[in-house]
Amino acid sequence: MFYLVAYDISDNKRRKKIADLLEGYGCRVQFSVFECRLSVKKYGELKQRLRRYYREEEQDSLRFYPISGHTLGQVEIWGEPPLLMPPSSTIV
């Protein structure tokens, strides 16, 4: 599944940790927005790892938007980078 992950974290140190963590799961497309193509297992793993840095009492915000294959084809992008696409299939 394709996910758009957005965050608003007030603490610089935790915001950096979250950005670094997301870099391992997807592609940064805006300062605080990542596109991630994840399996169910990887999505669960990502959320579990993000919980370590998330602080509700400090008004942190993390949002996960699942985007289906149908709506993914309707995404409009103005500017860079291009939409994160899955690797193409290889027939052996």
Secondary structure, DSSP 8 states (H G I E B T S, - for coil): -EEEEEEE-S-HHHHHHHHHHHHTTSEEEETTEEEEE--HHHHHHHHHHHHTT--GGGT-EEEEEEE-HHHHTT----SSS-----------
